[in-house]
Amino acid sequence: MQQKFTYLLLSIFPFFFLFYKVHEHFMHSFNLKSLDFSSHFFTYITAISLLMLTNMLIMRWLKPKYVGFTFLAWSMIKLMLVMAYFSFINKLEINNANIIEMLIVYLLFLIYEVFFTTILLPKSIKE
């Protein structure tokens, strides 16, 4: 069991680096209107995802039966924080390519978080 946690913890940074490379590729292949905005959004979503995964690892260590609830709570918090990010920006001069690139980045992180959570969930929960 300890080996699985070590592999999960060590898998975070390679996947985040892979997501960064995908983000860079889309930044250069799409005709993005605002490169700074896209970079700031990627940094923002990476920080939220890192907090989420760290919190889920801590909850798995402290109270394993609450890992699923932690994932659901953080998914909602993440969604609200992304909406707050867009509501506090004064100039929203983004084109469709920016939106597609942001959706791809968000979905990549979401897929990885779901995969991460399914591995963390305990096989059986005993009271």
Secondary structure as a PSIPRED ss2 file (coil, helix, strand):
# PSIPRED VFORMAT (PSIPRED V4.0)

   1 M C   1.000  0.000  0.000
   2 Q H   0.000  1.000  0.000
   3 Q H   0.000  1.000  0.000
   4 K H   0.000  1.000  0.000
   5 F H   0.000  1.000  0.000
   6 T H   0.000  1.000  0.000
   7 Y H   0.000  1.000  0.000
   8 L H   0.000  1.000  0.000
   9 L H   0.000  1.000  0.000
  10 L H   0.000  1.000  0.000
  11 S H   0.000  1.000  0.000
  12 I H   0.000  1.000  0.000
  13 F H   0.000  1.000  0.000
  14 P H   0.000  1.000  0.000
  15 F H   0.000  1.000  0.000
  16 F H   0.000  1.000  0.000
  17 F H   0.000  1.000  0.000
  18 L H   0.000  1.000  0.000
  19 F H   0.000  1.000  0.000
  20 Y H   0.000  1.000  0.000
  21 K H   0.000  1.000  0.000
  22 V H   0.000  1.000  0.000
  23 H H   0.000  1.000  0.000
  24 E H   0.000  1.000  0.000
  25 H H   0.000  1.000  0.000
  26 F H   0.000  1.000  0.000
  27 M H   0.000  1.000  0.000
  28 H H   0.000  1.000  0.000
  29 S H   0.000  1.000  0.000
  30 F C   1.000  0.000  0.000
  31 N C   1.000  0.000  0.000
  32 L C   1.000  0.000  0.000
  33 K C   1.000  0.000  0.000
  34 S C   1.000  0.000  0.000
  35 L H   0.000  1.000  0.000
  36 D H   0.000  1.000  0.000
  37 F H   0.000  1.000  0.000
  38 S H   0.000  1.000  0.000
  39 S H   0.000  1.000  0.000
  40 H H   0.000  1.000  0.000
  41 F H   0.000  1.000  0.000
  42 F H   0.000  1.000  0.000
  43 T H   0.000  1.000  0.000
  44 Y H   0.000  1.000  0.000
  45 I H   0.000  1.000  0.000
  46 T H   0.000  1.000  0.000
  47 A H   0.000  1.000  0.000
  48 I H   0.000  1.000  0.000
  49 S H   0.000  1.000  0.000
  50 L H   0.000  1.000  0.000
  51 L H   0.000  1.000  0.000
  52 M H   0.000  1.000  0.000
  53 L H   0.000  1.000  0.000
  54 T H   0.000  1.000  0.000
  55 N H   0.000  1.000  0.000
  56 M H   0.000  1.000  0.000
  57 L H   0.000  1.000  0.000
  58 I H   0.000  1.000  0.000
  59 M H   0.000  1.000  0.000
  60 R H   0.000  1.000  0.000
  61 W H   0.000  1.000  0.000
  62 L H   0.000  1.000  0.000
  63 K C   1.000  0.000  0.000
  64 P H   0.000  1.000  0.000
  65 K H   0.000  1.000  0.000
  66 Y H   0.000  1.000  0.000
  67 V H   0.000  1.000  0.000
  68 G H   0.000  1.000  0.000
  69 F H   0.000  1.000  0.000
  70 T H   0.000  1.000  0.000
  71 F H   0.000  1.000  0.000
  72 L H   0.000  1.000  0.000
  73 A H   0.000  1.000  0.000
  74 W H   0.000  1.000  0.000
  75 S H   0.000  1.000  0.000
  76 M H   0.000  1.000  0.000
  77 I H   0.000  1.000  0.000
  78 K H   0.000  1.000  0.000
  79 L H   0.000  1.000  0.000
  80 M H   0.000  1.000  0.000
  81 L H   0.000  1.000  0.000
  82 V H   0.000  1.000  0.000
  83 M H   0.000  1.000  0.000
  84 A H   0.000  1.000  0.000
  85 Y H   0.000  1.000  0.000
  86 F H   0.000  1.000  0.000
  87 S H   0.000  1.000  0.000
  88 F C   1.000  0.000  0.000
  89 I C   1.000  0.000  0.000
  90 N C   1.000  0.000  0.000
  91 K C   1.000  0.000  0.000
  92 L C   1.000  0.000  0.000
  93 E C   1.000  0.000  0.000
  94 I C   1.000  0.000  0.000
  95 N C   1.000  0.000  0.000
  96 N H   0.000  1.000  0.000
  97 A H   0.000  1.000  0.000
  98 N H   0.000  1.000  0.000
  99 I H   0.000  1.000  0.000
 100 I H   0.000  1.000  0.000
 101 E H   0.000  1.000  0.000
 102 M H   0.000  1.000  0.000
 103 L H   0.000  1.000  0.000
 104 I H   0.000  1.000  0.000
 105 V H   0.000  1.000  0.000
 106 Y H   0.000  1.000  0.000
 107 L H   0.000  1.000  0.000
 108 L H   0.000  1.000  0.000
 109 F H   0.000  1.000  0.000
 110 L H   0.000  1.000  0.000
 111 I H   0.000  1.000  0.000
 112 Y H   0.000  1.000  0.000
 113 E H   0.000  1.000  0.000
 114 V H   0.000  1.000  0.000
 115 F H   0.000  1.000  0.000
 116 F H   0.000  1.000  0.000
 117 T H   0.000  1.000  0.000
 118 T H   0.000  1.000  0.000
 119 I H   0.000  1.000  0.000
 120 L H   0.000  1.000  0.000
 121 L C   1.000  0.000  0.000
 122 P C   1.000  0.000  0.000
 123 K C   1.000  0.000  0.000
 124 S C   1.000  0.000  0.000
 125 I C   1.000  0.000  0.000
 126 K C   1.000  0.000  0.000
 127 E C   1.000  0.000  0.000
